[in-house]
Amino acid sequence: MKDSAYVTDFFYFAVRRDKKDGNDVLLYSSGVNLDRFLPMMKGRLGLGSNPILSGLQLVKYDLCRLALLKGAVPRDQHGPAGPPDVTLSEGAWYVERLLIENPFRILPEEIVAFCVDGYVRRVAACSLQKYEAPDSLLPPGEMQAQLHTLCKAA
């Protein structure tokens, strides 16, 4: 099992292996750069109802459900703003973290792909521009270019 990360200037999802009390665990961290997405929202929604922020929360809840279905135990995790091996772009970041215990039937790369897909679909649904979420996971650079165009056009 190897660590996995998907990083753009707009959002990131990262999962790394760790130990807790001698047992294998996964540390999940995700974040969204609120400043980068502001043009997409055009001030039409408040922070509490902003789908850019709430979309990240909903993806975390979906991940909790997936983990439970695979026999793992998700728990809230508190810590620094981002994972230690991910450099974040400048801006205001909203971050979600999760500790996953008993992760034997779920892989870091599976988690990252699941979360990126779920988040991009939520972003596409709230876009003022006509934007279809890709059918397959794009490389981070291509995703970043699409989001940059989408937010700039808004």
Contacts in CASP RR format, 6 or more apart in sequence:
PFRMAT RR
TARGET T0000
AUTHOR 0000-0000-0000
METHOD contacts of the structure
MODEL  1
MKDSAYVTDFFYFAVRRDKKDGNDVLLYSSGVNLDRFLPMMKGRLGLGSN
PILSGLQLVKYDLCRLALLKGAVPRDQHGPAGPPDVTLSEGAWYVERLLI
ENPFRILPEEIVAFCVDGYVRRVAACSLQKYEAPDSLLPPGEMQAQLHTL
CKAA
1 17 0 8 1.000
1 107 0 8 1.000
1 108 0 8 1.000
2 17 0 8 1.000
2 108 0 8 1.000
2 109 0 8 1.000
3 14 0 8 1.000
3 15 0 8 1.000
3 16 0 8 1.000
3 17 0 8 1.000
3 85 0 8 1.000
3 108 0 8 1.000
4 14 0 8 1.000
4 15 0 8 1.000
4 107 0 8 1.000
4 108 0 8 1.000
4 109 0 8 1.000
4 111 0 8 1.000
4 112 0 8 1.000
5 12 0 8 1.000
5 13 0 8 1.000
5 14 0 8 1.000
5 15 0 8 1.000
5 83 0 8 1.000
5 85 0 8 1.000
5 86 0 8 1.000
5 112 0 8 1.000
6 12 0 8 1.000
6 13 0 8 1.000
6 14 0 8 1.000
6 112 0 8 1.000
6 113 0 8 1.000
6 116 0 8 1.000
6 137 0 8 1.000
6 140 0 8 1.000
7 14 0 8 1.000
7 86 0 8 1.000
7 140 0 8 1.000
8 140 0 8 1.000
8 141 0 8 1.000
8 143 0 8 1.000
8 144 0 8 1.000
8 147 0 8 1.000
9 33 0 8 1.000
9 36 0 8 1.000
9 89 0 8 1.000
9 144 0 8 1.000
9 148 0 8 1.000
10 32 0 8 1.000
10 33 0 8 1.000
10 36 0 8 1.000
10 37 0 8 1.000
10 143 0 8 1.000
10 144 0 8 1.000
10 147 0 8 1.000
10 148 0 8 1.000
10 151 0 8 1.000
11 30 0 8 1.000
11 31 0 8 1.000
11 32 0 8 1.000
11 33 0 8 1.000
11 56 0 8 1.000
11 119 0 8 1.000
12 29 0 8 1.000
12 30 0 8 1.000
12 31 0 8 1.000
12 82 0 8 1.000
12 83 0 8 1.000
12 86 0 8 1.000
12 88 0 8 1.000
13 28 0 8 1.000
13 29 0 8 1.000
13 30 0 8 1.000
13 31 0 8 1.000
13 111 0 8 1.000
13 112 0 8 1.000
13 115 0 8 1.000
13 116 0 8 1.000
13 119 0 8 1.000
14 28 0 8 1.000
14 29 0 8 1.000
14 30 0 8 1.000
14 82 0 8 1.000
14 83 0 8 1.000
14 85 0 8 1.000
14 86 0 8 1.000
14 112 0 8 1.000
15 26 0 8 1.000
15 27 0 8 1.000
15 28 0 8 1.000
15 29 0 8 1.000
15 108 0 8 1.000
15 109 0 8 1.000
15 111 0 8 1.000
15 112 0 8 1.000
16 26 0 8 1.000
16 27 0 8 1.000
16 83 0 8 1.000
16 85 0 8 1.000
16 108 0 8 1.000
17 24 0 8 1.000
17 25 0 8 1.000
17 26 0 8 1.000
17 27 0 8 1.000
17 108 0 8 1.000
18 24 0 8 1.000
18 25 0 8 1.000
18 26 0 8 1.000
18 27 0 8 1.000
19 25 0 8 1.000
20 99 0 8 1.000
20 101 0 8 1.000
23 101 0 8 1.000
23 102 0 8 1.000
24 103 0 8 1.000
24 104 0 8 1.000
25 99 0 8 1.000
25 100 0 8 1.000
25 101 0 8 1.000
25 103 0 8 1.000
26 72 0 8 1.000
26 99 0 8 1.000
26 100 0 8 1.000
26 103 0 8 1.000
26 106 0 8 1.000
26 108 0 8 1.000
26 111 0 8 1.000
27 77 0 8 1.000
27 83 0 8 1.000
27 97 0 8 1.000
27 98 0 8 1.000
27 99 0 8 1.000
27 100 0 8 1.000
28 60 0 8 1.000
28 63 0 8 1.000
28 77 0 8 1.000
28 96 0 8 1.000
28 97 0 8 1.000
28 98 0 8 1.000
28 99 0 8 1.000
28 100 0 8 1.000
28 111 0 8 1.000
29 82 0 8 1.000
29 83 0 8 1.000
29 86 0 8 1.000
29 95 0 8 1.000
29 96 0 8 1.000
29 97 0 8 1.000
29 98 0 8 1.000
30 56 0 8 1.000
30 59 0 8 1.000
30 60 0 8 1.000
30 95 0 8 1.000
30 96 0 8 1.000
30 97 0 8 1.000
30 115 0 8 1.000
30 119 0 8 1.000
31 56 0 8 1.000
31 82 0 8 1.000
31 93 0 8 1.000
31 94 0 8 1.000
31 95 0 8 1.000
31 96 0 8 1.000
32 52 0 8 1.000
32 53 0 8 1.000
32 56 0 8 1.000
32 93 0 8 1.000
32 94 0 8 1.000
32 119 0 8 1.000
33 88 0 8 1.000
33 89 0 8 1.000
33 91 0 8 1.000
33 92 0 8 1.000
33 93 0 8 1.000
34 50 0 8 1.000
34 52 0 8 1.000
34 53 0 8 1.000
34 91 0 8 1.000
34 92 0 8 1.000
34 93 0 8 1.000
34 94 0 8 1.000
35 90 0 8 1.000
35 91 0 8 1.000
35 92 0 8 1.000
36 89 0 8 1.000
36 91 0 8 1.000
36 147 0 8 1.000
36 151 0 8 1.000
37 52 0 8 1.000
37 123 0 8 1.000
37 151 0 8 1.000
38 151 0 8 1.000
39 151 0 8 1.000
39 152 0 8 1.000
39 154 0 8 1.000
40 52 0 8 1.000
40 123 0 8 1.000
40 126 0 8 1.000
40 127 0 8 1.000
40 128 0 8 1.000
40 150 0 8 1.000
40 151 0 8 1.000
40 154 0 8 1.000
41 50 0 8 1.000
41 52 0 8 1.000
41 126 0 8 1.000
41 154 0 8 1.000
42 128 0 8 1.000
42 154 0 8 1.000
45 51 0 8 1.000
47 53 0 8 1.000
48 54 0 8 1.000
51 122 0 8 1.000
51 123 0 8 1.000
51 125 0 8 1.000
51 126 0 8 1.000
52 123 0 8 1.000
52 126 0 8 1.000
53 94 0 8 1.000
55 119 0 8 1.000
55 122 0 8 1.000
55 123 0 8 1.000
56 94 0 8 1.000
56 96 0 8 1.000
56 119 0 8 1.000
57 96 0 8 1.000
58 122 0 8 1.000
59 96 0 8 1.000
59 115 0 8 1.000
59 118 0 8 1.000
59 119 0 8 1.000
59 122 0 8 1.000
60 96 0 8 1.000
60 98 0 8 1.000
62 114 0 8 1.000
62 115 0 8 1.000
62 118 0 8 1.000
63 74 0 8 1.000
63 98 0 8 1.000
63 111 0 8 1.000
63 114 0 8 1.000
63 115 0 8 1.000
64 74 0 8 1.000
64 98 0 8 1.000
66 106 0 8 1.000
66 111 0 8 1.000
66 114 0 8 1.000
67 73 0 8 1.000
67 74 0 8 1.000
67 100 0 8 1.000
67 103 0 8 1.000
67 106 0 8 1.000
68 74 0 8 1.000
70 105 0 8 1.000
70 106 0 8 1.000
71 102 0 8 1.000
71 105 0 8 1.000
72 100 0 8 1.000
72 101 0 8 1.000
72 102 0 8 1.000
72 103 0 8 1.000
72 104 0 8 1.000
72 105 0 8 1.000
72 106 0 8 1.000
73 100 0 8 1.000
73 101 0 8 1.000
73 102 0 8 1.000
74 98 0 8 1.000
74 99 0 8 1.000
74 100 0 8 1.000
74 101 0 8 1.000
75 98 0 8 1.000
75 99 0 8 1.000
75 100 0 8 1.000
75 101 0 8 1.000
76 97 0 8 1.000
76 98 0 8 1.000
76 99 0 8 1.000
77 97 0 8 1.000
77 98 0 8 1.000
77 99 0 8 1.000
78 97 0 8 1.000
79 97 0 8 1.000
81 88 0 8 1.000
81 93 0 8 1.000
81 95 0 8 1.000
82 88 0 8 1.000
82 93 0 8 1.000
82 95 0 8 1.000
100 106 0 8 1.000
100 111 0 8 1.000
113 137 0 8 1.000
116 137 0 8 1.000
116 143 0 8 1.000
117 133 0 8 1.000
117 137 0 8 1.000
120 133 0 8 1.000
120 134 0 8 1.000
120 143 0 8 1.000
121 133 0 8 1.000
123 131 0 8 1.000
123 133 0 8 1.000
123 147 0 8 1.000
124 131 0 8 1.000
124 132 0 8 1.000
124 133 0 8 1.000
127 150 0 8 1.000
127 154 0 8 1.000
128 154 0 8 1.000
129 150 0 8 1.000
129 153 0 8 1.000
129 154 0 8 1.000
131 146 0 8 1.000
131 150 0 8 1.000
134 143 0 8 1.000
138 146 0 8 1.000
END
